[in-house]
Amino acid sequence: MKIAVIALGKIGLPLAVQFASKGHEVIGVDVNPAVVEQVNAAVEPFPGEAGLQEKLAELVPAGRLRATTDYAEAVPGAGAVVLVVPLFVDAEARPDFGWMDAATAELARHLTPGTLVSYETTLPVGTTRTRFTPMLEAGSGLTEGSDFHVVFSPERVLTGRVFADLRKYPKLIGGLSPAGAAAAKAFYEAVLDFDERPDLARPNGVWDLGSAEASELAKLAETTYRDVNIGLANQFARYAATAGIDIYQVIEASNSQPYSHIHQPGIAVGGHCIPVYPRLYLWNDPEASVVRAAREANAGMPDYTIGLLEGAYGDLSGARVVVLGAAYRGGVKETAFSGVFGAVAALEARGAVALVHDPLFSDAELKALGFVPYQLGEPANAAVVQADHAEYRQLGPADLPGIKAFIDGRRVSSAERWPGTTYRVIGKP
C-alpha cells in the first residue's frame, strides 16, 4: 500500500515510520525543507523518541520511507492519507484552523479516487464532517462516500514513547459512513500491532465508535478528564496545606478504593494535549462550567507556587530565584504550555531575578525562549522545581550555593536533601 503522512512532527514522523515498518511504501509531507532533508538522510529531526533513529536508519535506506514538501509526489494514488497537522487554540478557546485548512486544501488538489483520508489531529466535535470533508470535496471534485472516504481517528500517544503507546492503546475510529469505517478498520489493522490487554472489556485493536463525532469526542473526553482531575487534586492540595494535612497521604488512602482515581497535584499542567483540548471542548460546549473552572485552577498553579516560595522566603525583591526545568515534563525537550512561563512571570511580578535551568536545553536555547540561563553551582537564593527531570532528584544545597528556600513543585526531592533550607511541597503544611 502507498501511504502519505501529512506533517512529520513528533507524532507524524513516528507514525510514518510505524506504517513503513509493516512493509508499506510511505511518503511523508512536511512544509519544513530542513525536516524533509533530515528524514531523507535517515536522521531524526528531534531527539528523545525511543527507537526512532534506529528505525529511520533501517527504513530510509531500504526505500520504504521518504519525505517531500510536494503533495503531488505523495498523495496521488495513495491508498491512505493520514493528517497530523498542528491545530492551535488561544486562551479564549478559539481554534486556529489555519494550518489544517491549508493542508486540507492542498490535499484536495491532489486527491485521487479510492483514497482513505484519516484525520488524527485532535479536533472539536463535528469538524471532520462539517469543515474538512466539504473542503476535500470542493477542492477535488470527488464525492465522499463513493469516490473516497473520510474518518477521524485521534492520536493517543505521548512523545518519547510513541511506538509503545501505539501497541498499548486501542485505535479509535469514526467514519462518515459504514463503508468508510470498514476501510479505516482494515487500514489500521494493516499498519498497527496491539498488545494483549486483559484489563479491557473487549480485545485491544481497532475500535469503531460509530461516527466521526463520537471519535472526536472520545479524544476530547479522555484528555479533559485528566485536566479536570488534576484541577480537583490541586484544589484538594491547596486546602490541605492550610488545614495541616498531607494531601499525598489522603490521595493514596482515597485511591485504595477502586472507584477513586485522584491524580497528583503540581506546579503546572503543560504539553500539547491536556492544557489545550479542554479549550477545544469548551468551543463546542461553552456552558461546561466544570471544565472551565478546572482549566482556570490549573492555569493559576504557577503563580500559587511562587506564592508558596514568597511565604517560605519572604520578600522576593532582588532575590535570585532558579526555576528548575523549562520543559513541560521530565525527560522531554518541549516547552508547549510549560509552567516555566507562568513561574517566571510570577517571579518577575514580585521583583525577583528569575533564572532558568534545564539539562535538556543549552544556554542559547534558553535565551531564545526569553529566559536568563542558570548553571548549577552559581549563587542562588531560592529555587522552584518546575519539571520532574531525573537529574533534579540528586540536587542538594551544594548545587545551589546560598539557597534559603526550595519549593518542590513536582515532588522530586525530600526535606532530608536540603538541610538548613526551607523545603516546601505543594499540598503539604
PyMOL commands that set and color helices and strands:
alter all, ss='L'
color gray80, all
select helices_A, chain A and resi 12-21+33-40+52-59+71-74+98-110+127-140+162-168+178-191+212-242+247-254+277-284+289-299+301-313+339-349+363-368+390-394+397-399+415-417
alter helices_A, ss='H'
color red, helices_A
select strands_A, chain A and resi 2-6+25-29+65-68+80-83+88-89+95-96+116-119+149-152+171-175+206-208+320-324+353-357+382-385+405-408+422-425
alter strands_A, ss='S'
color yellow, strands_A
deselect
rebuild
show_as cartoon
